[in-house]
Amino acid sequence: MGFCLRKYKEVILLCLFVLLSLNVKAYAFEKKLSRSLSHYIKGSFAEKSGEIDESIREYKRALKTDYNNSVIHSDLASSYLKKNNITKAIRELNLAVKFDPAAVEPHAILALLYFAQDKFQEAGREYEIALKKASEQEPKNAEIYKSLGLFYLKQRRFQAAENAYRFILEISSFDTDAHFYLGSIYEETSRRPEAVEEFKKVLEIKPDHAEALNYLGYIYVQENRQLDQAEIMIKKALQIDPDNGAYIDSLGWLYFKQGNFIDALAQLRRAITLIFDPVIFDHLGDCLFKLNDFDGAKANWQNSLKLNPFQDSVKEKIKGLNNVKP
């Protein structure tokens, strides 16, 4: 099985924490607003001391003479969050980005809050804005573009993702993540020769890159060529990550292509206990069909369609059972 974006929410949350660590926050106060600054300092000290109600009062006082200050709104939002007042925190964060369009941190925090509320569309919007603004402030930071690329991949905006990873390679031509994700994009967009070249580049730089080993091996299995080389690569990936369901599926599918249906069945049955995936169910159906277990084949193909109903080839297999069953 090739690469797929599982547990994306956890990945995005991790990227957001990385983003927040970039320390892009800018503190700007007009000298003439010394009273506002005084209240802000008192509020900041109170917040750090755990006196949240006092910090909220001081931040509000600071805003009376410096209402357009993004930093104060952002820190007031932080105090509201410590009081678990999400609604007011979101309001202040929106004011923060209104008064400082270049700010990164408020957008990143908004994305986290929306994720926590399962408001994925709003979270995605804020996350993209945060990443774009961060990339403007740190144009040579590859990690930001990797996060942006993952975001676009999740949305299946392949051209935008490709642009992000190509830019990373302009910064560092030996970045294995960029080469790997480019290969994934090329495979998703039916540019397999280019995908193969990118995976080969990954393995030239890092021969023990398990995902690239598996992905390239799986492509060879799909094309029914270089099966001996595919077996070496897939088994090497499994040595690195022996309980990876995708890699186990690749090995099972390799055995299937080699006509070793008994061993294929064992591997595929193990894989499906680790990953509940339509591709593995499809492979299981094919294997059981070859072993003349037509009821088992149909059940697994049906399971595959439950997870992904847009598989015309699987539907045709089920229809075709009428011509082979006794």
N, C-alpha and C positions, 0 to 999 in steps of 0.2 A: 504494500500500500504506500502511495506517495504521501507527501506532506499535507497536513490539513491544520487549520487554525482552531485548535480546541482550547477551552478554558480561556477564551479571549478576554473576558471581563477581568480575570486575575492579572493577565499580562498588561492590560491597559492601566489597571490600578498601580501596578509596579512601575510602569513608565511614568505615571503621574507623580509618584513619590520621587523618582529620579529628577523629574522636571522641577519639582519644588525645591530640590537641593541645589539648583543652579545659582541660587542667591542673586536673582535678578531684580530684587526689590530695591527701589530708589526712594530715599528719604529726602523730601524737599520741602522746606518751609521758608517763607518769606521772612526776612529779618524783622520787618515791621510788625510781624504777627507774633511777637514774643509772648503775648498772653496765651495765644493758641498753643504755642510750643510748650509753655509751662504746664498747661492742662494736659497736653499730650504726654509729656514726660511723667507726670503724676499718674495718668491712666496706665501707661506702660509699666510703671513700677508696681502699681496695684495689681495689675493682671499677673505679673510675674510672682507676686506675693500670694496669689490665690484669692485676692479680694476682688472678685469679679463684678459685684454690684458697684463697687467704688470705681473700678476701671471704666465701666459703662458710663457712669455719671461724668467722669473726667473727659472721656472721649467726646461725649455729647457737648460738653462745655467748650472743648477745643473747636468743635465744628461750628459753634455759633459765630466765631470770628474768622473761620477758615473752612467754609462749607465745601469748597471745591477741592479739598485736599484728598487725593486718592488714598494716601497712606492711612489717614485717620479712619476713613470709612472701612478700609481693609482690616485694621486692627480692632475696630468696633465690631466688625463681623466675627473676628476671632473670639472676642469676649462673649458675643451672643451664642456662638457654638459651644462654648464652655458651659453655658446655661441651658444648652440643648434647645435653643430657640432658632430652629432652622429657617423659619420664614423670615425673621428679621435679619438673620445672617445673609441670606440670599439677597435681600433688598439692599443691604449695605455693600455687598460685593458687586452688585450691578451698578451702584453709584460709583464705586471705585473704578470700574472699567470705563464708565462714562466720562469721568474727570481725568483719566490717564489712559488714553487709547493704546499706548504702548505697553501697558502693564501685562505681565505674564501670570503672576501668582494668583490674582483674583479669578482669572479664567480657569486655572488649574484646580483651585479649590471648589469653584462652582461645578466643575466636571465631577469631582469626587462626591459632592453632595447630591448631584442628580443621579449618579450611579447608585448611591446608597438608597435612593428613592425609586430605583428601577425606571427612571425617566431617561431611557437610553438615547433618544433622539436629541434631547437637550444636552445630555452629557457629551455626546459625540460632537455636537456643535462647539461647545466650550473647549473641549479637548483639542479640537483642530485649531481653533483660534489661538489657544495657548502655545501649541507647538509651532505654529507659523510665526508668532511674535517672538518666541524664544529663538527660532532659527534666524530671524532678522538681527537679534542682538548678539547671537553667537553663530555666525555663518559657517564657521569651521568645526562646529561641534557635531560629530558624526552620530552621536547617540540620539540627538534630537531628530535627525532625519530618519534614523532607524525606527523610532517611535512613530513618526509621521507615516513612514512606509507601511508599518503594521496596521495603522489606522485605515489607510487607503485600501490595503488588502482585505481587511474585514468588510469594507463596503463594496468590495469588488470593483474598485476604481483603479483598474490595472495600469492605465497609462500614468496616472498620478503617482502610483506606487513605484513604477519603473523609473520615473524621473527622480524620485527621492533616492533610490538606491544607486542610480547612475551618478548622482551628485556625490554620494559617499565615495564612490570609486574614484572620482576626480580628486578627492581629498586623500584617499589611501587606496591604491590599486590592489592591496593585499588583504582587504577586509573580507573575511570569509562569510560573514553574515550577509553582506551586500550581494556577493556572488550567489550565495545559496538562495536568497529571496528572489533575485532576478531569475534564477533557474526555475523557481516555483511559478513565477509570473509567466515565463515563457511556456511552461508546460500547460498552465491554465488557459493560455491564449492560443493554443495549438501551434506553438513554434518549437516543436520538440528538438530539432537539431541545435537550436540556440540554447535550449534548456540543458541538453547533454554537455555542451561546451562549458556552461557555467558550473555545472556540478563537477566536471573534470578539473576546472580551475580551483574549486574549493579543495579537492583532494590533493592537488599539487601543493597547495599551501599547507593543508592540514590533513594528512593521510588517514587520521583516525576520526574524522568528522562523521559521526554515526548517521546523522540525518542524510547527508549527501551520499554516503555509502549505500544506504537503503534506497534512497530515491533513484539513484542511477541504476542500481541493481534491479529495482522494480520496473523501470522503463525497459531495460533489456528483456525482462521476463514478459512484459506486455507485448513487445515486438518479436518475441520468440527467437531471440538471437543472443549470441555470446552468453549462453546459459551457464557455462562453467565459470566465467568471470563473474556473472551475476551471483552465483552461489557463494563465491569467495567473499564478495562485498557484503551480501546480506548476512552471512554468518559472522563476519567481522563486526558488523553493526550490532548483532545480537550478543557478541562477546562483551561489547561495551555497555549495552543496555538489554540484558537478557529477558526482562519482563515487559518489553515494549510491544504492545499488541499490534501496532502497525508493522513492525519488523517481522513479527511472527506470521502475520498474514502474508507478507511478501514471500517468506520461506515456504509457506503452504502453497501459495500460488505457483512458485517455482516448481515444487514437486508435482503439482497438477500438470504444468506444461511439459514436464519430463515423463508424464504418464504414470507416476507413482502415486496413485489415488489414495491408497491406504494411509501412507505417511502424510499426504496432503490433508486428508480429513482430520487427522490427529492435530496437526498444527492449526488448522482453521478453527476447529472446535475450541482449542485453547485461546486463540486470538479473540474469539467472540466473547469469552468470559472476561476479557480485559478491556475491550472496546465494543460498545454497542453501535455498530456501524453498518450502513446499507451495503457498502462494498464487500465487507466480509460475509454478510448474509448471502449476497449474490454469488460469491465464490463458493460458499458452502453448498448452495443449491446446485451449482455446476458440478461440484465434486460428487455429491450424492446422486445426481443424474447419471454420471458416468458409472457409478456403482449400482445402477438400476434401482435405487431407492427413490422412486418417483414421488411418493407421498412426502418424503423428507425434503426432496428438492423443491416441491411446490410450496411447502410450509416456509422454507427459508427464503425463497423468492418473494413470497407474500410479506414476510417480515421486512425484507429489503424495501419493498414498495411502501410499507407503512412509514418507514423512516424517510424515504424519498420517493414520492409518488410520480415523479417526472422522469421515469426510466422506461422508455419505450422498448428497449431491448429486453428488459426483464419481463415486461408484459407479454412480449412475443414468445418468450420461453414458456411461460405458463400456458398460453394458448396452444403452443406446440405439443404440450403433454397429451392432448387429446388424440394425437396421431401415433403416440408410442405406447400408451398404457394399454394393457390387455383388456 
